[in-house]
Amino acid sequence: MDRSNLQRVVALINGKGGVGKTTITANIGGLLALSGWKVLIVDLDYQANLGLDLGYQGTEVDDDGLALAQALTYGVTPKPAYDVRPGLDVIIGGAHIDAAAAALVSKAAQGKLEEARLSVAMMLDQIAAKYDIILLDCPPGNDMLQAAAVAAARYVLIPVKTDEGSLRGMKITADRLDSVLDLNPDMDLLGVLMFGSSTSATNVRREFSEQVADALGGAQATPEMRSEIEALVFTTFLRHSEATAKKARGSGLLVHELDNQVKAAPKFWEQLRAGLKPQSVGPASAEGVADDLQEIAAEVVRRIQEKEHANGGVHV
């Protein structure tokens, strides 16, 4: 198929859940939209936690994945929810995605495997020209939807925690990338992003780079190959802050929005002076997490632009 409209599609994926895919997708999308990019996020997960992060779950725009399921199953033009944030549209996920995934598996069993694997790419091709970037929030456990997502993606970003399960999920994901190269030969690994680190864990991050090289390069990797793989690890990372994650998601706010709210709130001594009982708007850790996410968004842009420059592409 013609992929000229799909040159800025980024799939965030890992075979294991709980590694920050949705948090990173929502916040990168929101930050890029805030900076002037026209952004589309596609929520391919039936759990639809993206709706919590962006605050639209249970509102009138939340169709529980119906429009997405219809687009994947029948090839109709997808209908995003527009301006979830200024400049940010979302194709909403939810329970209907399970039926769509089953329909794609059935289609593959009927001898239409290529059509099933290209379902996300064909869907996006209808509307991709309207956007500067498209982010795919991929489910951790659905093989067909994962394969269809990476078959549509120009770039793949793998968030990973430092535990063995996350690293194993990364390896499974890398193998899945290889399995769709026949349909998507230009797909490129944008990088591996460490999630849930401590700001002081320098040794952990160094060891993490070595673990990524071990997982992706194997025992036969030469020093040059290991160096190339380690260069895939983002220099930035997302620190762990349960308080910030819980407050942001519970409020339907992106982290930079929560940080702005915390900074704008009266300080505790100002509340005391006014005769009010001091109340916290949000955790102080929101600022550090917001800074991490801004740096991650900037590194995503830098890496994409470097690859486009190397390939003679067009920059935004």
Order of alpha helices (4+ residues) and beta strands (2+ residues): beta-alpha-beta-alpha-alpha-beta-beta-alpha-alpha-alpha-beta-alpha-beta-alpha-beta-alpha-alpha-beta-alpha-alpha-alpha-alpha
